[in-house]
Amino acid sequence: MSQFILSGFADEIAPELDTQIRVMKSLEISYIEMRGVNGKNLCDYSLAQAQEIKAQLDEAGVKISAIGSPIGKINITDPFEPHLKAFRHVLDLADCLETKYIRMFSFFMPKGVDPSQYRDEVLCRWQGFVDAAKGRGITLLHENEKDIYGDTPERCLDLLTSLNCEYVRATFDPANFIQCGVEVYPHAYTMLRPYIEYMHIKDAKASDGAVTVAGRGDGHIPSVLQDLKDSGYTGFLSLEPHLTNFVGFADLEESAEVAQKEDMSQGAKLFAAASASLTDILQNLKA
């Protein structure tokens, strides 16, 4: 289905870029949402090193759909200036890797505190991102993530409408909303549809938040994709299976969840299963 372009977090296959490339090509996926490369976060590489990564990708005929950055994934009370400096480096990486998308977040909230207390600070910091990216031709994709300001569709919408910036859009992640106790479809999806420019394909069960392949959880992914198709969406569907304990996963999730994952040796097999599940959904969408 040409209007949907498949991509994925290939670091969930294996840490090594050559293995990531080989498996993605075997699945006929020619884009990677790059996060972990050879056991290190992409954003920690120099521009010279990124050029070497780009050369390896070019040789294999693989492109970058987005930089899966950790920008905005710090506490709202942490100092901002060092983080803004790191963001400027990520902008340069995006240019080097020839991608127009950077995945980002809206800061972890203190536990037990109403996030609305930090609304102004979140908007101020995001305005800093917006100002730094002005004129770069890069779109900043806010992902709904657990425990950040934008972990509900209402606060995601607040961020997007308040910034009112043509190059700030939404990455929509069904599983993350489920794990926050949010109804994905139609509630969150309908609210954010005007801003959705990128999809993460990750599903989860409402009963316990356990992540599963697309269509096996409560993310209503077939309904979401059908509506996207019918409404003329053209863009990336990025597989983020979260089925293995990949390198860096402990930095993203609670330790208890990490312990429940398959080990990294199953990465290629489980990523292929996630890809097959998505392909099956796409093949069964109505014309």
C-alpha positions as CSV (number, residue, x, y, z in Angstrom):
1,M,0.0,0.0,0.0
2,S,2.1,2.9,-1.4
3,Q,0.6,5.6,0.8
4,F,2.1,3.8,3.9
5,I,5.9,3.7,4.0
6,L,7.3,1.1,6.4
7,S,10.2,1.8,8.8
8,G,11.2,0.7,12.2
9,F,13.5,0.9,15.2
10,A,16.1,-1.6,13.9
11,D,18.1,-1.5,17.2
12,E,15.4,-3.9,18.5
13,I,16.8,-6.4,16.0
14,A,20.4,-6.2,17.1
15,P,22.9,-3.6,18.3
16,E,25.1,-3.9,15.2
17,L,24.1,-1.8,12.2
18,D,25.1,-4.4,9.6
19,T,22.7,-6.9,11.2
20,Q,20.0,-4.2,11.4
21,I,20.4,-3.5,7.7
22,R,20.5,-7.2,6.7
23,V,17.3,-8.0,8.6
24,M,15.4,-4.9,7.5
25,K,16.3,-5.6,3.9
26,S,15.1,-9.3,4.2
27,L,11.8,-7.9,5.4
28,E,11.7,-5.5,2.4
29,I,11.8,-2.5,4.7
30,S,14.2,0.2,3.3
31,Y,13.9,2.8,6.1
32,I,15.1,2.8,9.7
33,E,14.0,5.1,12.5
34,M,17.5,5.4,13.9
35,R,18.0,5.3,17.7
36,G,20.7,2.8,18.7
37,V,23.7,2.1,16.4
38,N,26.4,-0.3,17.3
39,G,25.4,-0.2,21.0
40,K,25.3,3.6,21.3
41,N,22.6,6.2,20.9
42,L,22.8,7.9,17.5
43,C,22.7,11.3,19.1
44,D,26.0,10.6,20.9
45,Y,27.9,10.3,17.6
46,S,29.9,13.1,16.1
47,L,29.0,14.4,12.7
48,A,32.0,12.7,11.2
49,Q,30.9,9.4,12.7
50,A,27.4,10.0,11.4
51,Q,28.8,10.5,7.9
52,E,30.3,7.0,8.2
53,I,27.0,5.6,9.2
54,K,25.3,7.4,6.3
55,A,27.9,5.9,3.9
56,Q,27.1,2.4,5.2
57,L,23.4,3.0,4.8
58,D,23.8,4.5,1.3
59,E,25.8,1.4,0.2
60,A,22.9,-0.8,1.3
61,G,20.2,1.4,-0.1
62,V,18.6,2.1,3.3
63,K,17.4,5.6,4.4
64,I,16.5,7.2,7.7
65,S,12.8,7.9,8.2
66,A,13.5,9.8,11.5
67,I,16.0,10.2,14.2
68,G,14.5,8.5,17.3
69,S,16.1,11.0,19.6
70,P,15.8,11.2,23.4
71,I,15.3,15.0,23.3
72,G,12.8,16.1,25.8
73,K,13.2,12.9,27.8
74,I,14.7,14.6,30.9
75,N,13.0,15.9,34.0
76,I,11.3,19.2,33.6
77,T,13.3,20.4,36.6
78,D,16.7,19.5,35.0
79,P,18.8,22.3,33.5
80,F,17.6,23.1,30.0
81,E,20.6,24.8,28.3
82,P,22.8,21.6,28.0
83,H,19.7,19.8,26.6
84,L,19.1,22.6,24.1
85,K,22.8,22.4,23.0
86,A,22.3,18.6,22.5
87,F,19.2,19.3,20.4
88,R,21.2,21.6,18.1
89,H,23.6,18.7,17.5
90,V,20.6,16.5,16.7
91,L,19.5,19.0,14.1
92,D,22.9,18.8,12.5
93,L,22.7,15.0,12.6
94,A,19.3,15.1,10.8
95,D,20.9,17.2,8.0
96,C,23.8,14.8,7.8
97,L,21.6,11.8,7.6
98,E,19.1,13.5,5.2
99,T,16.0,13.0,7.3
100,K,13.4,15.7,7.9
101,Y,12.0,14.2,11.1
102,I,13.2,14.2,14.7
103,R,11.2,12.3,17.3
104,M,11.0,14.2,20.6
105,F,9.2,14.3,24.0
106,S,7.8,16.9,26.5
107,F,9.7,16.2,29.7
108,F,9.2,13.9,32.6
109,M,6.8,15.3,35.3
110,P,7.5,14.9,39.0
111,K,5.6,12.0,40.4
112,G,2.4,12.9,42.3
113,V,2.4,16.5,40.9
114,D,-0.3,17.9,38.6
115,P,1.5,18.4,35.2
116,S,-0.5,21.6,34.6
117,Q,1.9,23.2,37.2
118,Y,4.7,22.8,34.6
119,R,2.7,23.7,31.5
120,D,4.4,27.1,31.0
121,E,7.9,25.7,31.5
122,V,7.1,22.9,29.0
123,L,5.9,25.4,26.4
124,C,8.9,27.7,27.1
125,R,11.3,24.9,26.5
126,W,9.6,23.7,23.4
127,Q,9.6,27.2,22.1
128,G,13.4,27.0,22.5
129,F,13.3,23.9,20.2
130,V,11.1,25.6,17.7
131,D,13.4,28.7,17.5
132,A,16.5,26.5,17.1
133,A,14.9,24.5,14.3
134,K,13.6,27.6,12.4
135,G,14.5,27.5,8.7
136,R,16.1,24.1,8.9
137,G,13.4,22.2,7.0
138,I,13.1,19.7,9.8
139,T,9.8,18.6,11.5
140,L,9.8,18.1,15.2
141,L,7.6,15.1,16.1
142,H,6.2,15.0,19.6
143,E,5.6,11.5,20.8
144,N,3.0,10.7,23.5
145,E,5.0,8.9,26.1
146,K,4.3,7.7,29.6
147,D,5.0,10.1,32.5
148,I,5.8,13.2,30.3
149,Y,3.6,16.3,30.0
150,G,2.1,15.0,26.7
151,D,1.1,11.6,28.0
152,T,-2.6,12.3,27.4
153,P,-4.2,13.4,24.2
154,E,-5.5,16.6,25.9
155,R,-2.1,17.7,26.9
156,C,-0.6,16.7,23.5
157,L,-3.2,18.8,21.8
158,D,-2.5,21.7,24.2
159,L,1.2,21.6,23.3
160,L,0.5,21.4,19.6
161,T,-2.1,24.1,19.5
162,S,-0.2,26.5,21.8
163,L,3.0,26.3,19.8
164,N,1.0,26.7,16.6
165,C,4.0,25.8,14.5
166,E,3.8,24.2,11.1
167,Y,6.9,22.1,11.7
168,V,5.8,20.7,15.1
169,R,3.6,17.7,14.5
170,A,2.6,14.4,16.3
171,T,4.0,10.9,16.3
172,F,1.1,8.8,17.4
173,D,1.9,5.8,19.6
174,P,-1.1,3.6,20.5
175,A,0.6,1.5,23.1
176,N,1.8,4.4,25.0
177,F,-1.7,5.8,25.3
178,I,-3.0,2.4,26.5
179,Q,-0.3,2.3,29.2
180,C,-1.6,5.7,30.4
181,G,-5.1,4.4,30.6
182,V,-6.3,6.3,27.5
183,E,-8.8,5.1,24.9
184,V,-6.8,5.1,21.7
185,Y,-9.7,5.0,19.2
186,P,-11.7,6.9,18.7
187,H,-10.9,9.3,21.6
188,A,-7.1,10.0,21.3
189,Y,-6.9,9.4,17.6
190,T,-9.8,11.7,16.7
191,M,-8.5,14.5,18.9
192,L,-5.0,14.4,17.4
193,R,-5.7,13.4,13.8
194,P,-5.1,16.9,12.4
195,Y,-1.6,16.8,13.7
196,I,-0.6,13.2,13.1
197,E,2.3,13.1,10.6
198,Y,4.1,9.9,11.8
199,M,2.9,6.6,13.3
200,H,4.6,4.2,15.7
201,I,3.2,0.7,15.4
202,K,3.2,-0.7,18.9
203,D,0.2,-2.3,20.6
204,A,-0.5,-3.2,24.2
205,K,-3.2,-4.8,26.4
206,A,-5.3,-2.5,28.5
207,S,-5.5,-5.1,31.3
208,D,-1.8,-5.0,32.2
209,G,-0.1,-2.7,29.7
210,A,1.8,-5.6,28.2
211,V,3.1,-4.8,24.7
212,T,2.2,-7.1,21.9
213,V,2.3,-7.2,18.1
214,A,-0.1,-4.9,16.2
215,G,-3.7,-6.1,16.3
216,R,-3.3,-8.3,19.4
217,G,-3.8,-5.5,21.9
218,D,-6.3,-2.8,22.6
219,G,-4.7,-0.1,20.4
220,H,-7.3,-0.5,17.7
221,I,-4.5,-0.3,15.2
222,P,-6.6,-1.7,12.3
223,S,-9.2,1.0,12.9
224,V,-6.6,3.7,13.1
225,L,-4.9,2.6,9.9
226,Q,-8.2,2.3,8.1
227,D,-9.1,5.8,9.1
228,L,-5.6,7.1,8.1
229,K,-6.0,5.4,4.7
230,D,-9.5,6.8,4.1
231,S,-8.4,10.3,5.1
232,G,-5.5,10.4,2.7
233,Y,-2.6,10.0,5.1
234,T,0.7,9.5,3.3
235,G,3.7,8.8,5.5
236,F,5.6,6.4,7.7
237,L,4.5,3.5,9.8
238,S,7.4,2.8,12.1
239,L,7.6,-0.6,13.8
240,E,8.6,-0.3,17.5
241,P,7.8,-3.8,18.8
242,H,9.3,-3.5,22.3
243,L,9.3,-7.3,22.5
244,T,12.9,-7.8,23.4
245,N,15.3,-6.5,26.0
246,F,17.4,-4.6,23.5
247,V,20.4,-2.5,24.3
248,G,19.2,0.8,25.8
249,F,15.8,-0.6,26.7
250,A,16.4,-0.2,30.4
251,D,16.9,3.5,29.9
252,L,13.4,3.7,28.3
253,E,11.2,1.6,30.6
254,E,10.7,0.5,34.2
255,S,13.0,-2.3,35.3
256,A,10.1,-4.7,36.0
257,E,9.0,-4.4,32.3
258,V,12.6,-5.0,31.1
259,A,12.7,-8.2,33.1
260,Q,9.7,-9.5,31.3
261,K,11.2,-9.2,27.8
262,E,12.8,-11.8,25.6
263,D,16.5,-11.6,25.4
264,M,18.2,-9.8,22.5
265,S,19.0,-13.1,20.7
266,Q,15.3,-13.2,19.7
267,G,15.4,-9.7,18.2
268,A,15.3,-10.6,14.5
269,K,12.6,-13.3,15.0
270,L,10.3,-11.1,17.0
271,F,10.8,-8.0,14.8
272,A,9.9,-10.2,11.8
273,A,6.7,-11.3,13.7
274,A,5.8,-7.7,14.4
275,S,6.4,-6.8,10.7
276,A,4.2,-9.8,9.6
277,S,1.4,-8.7,11.9
278,L,1.4,-5.2,10.5
279,T,1.6,-6.5,6.9
280,D,-1.5,-8.6,7.6
281,I,-3.4,-5.7,8.9
282,L,-2.5,-3.6,5.9
283,Q,-3.5,-6.3,3.5
284,N,-6.9,-6.5,5.1
285,L,-7.8,-2.8,5.0
286,K,-10.8,-1.9,2.9
287,A,-10.1,-0.2,-0.5
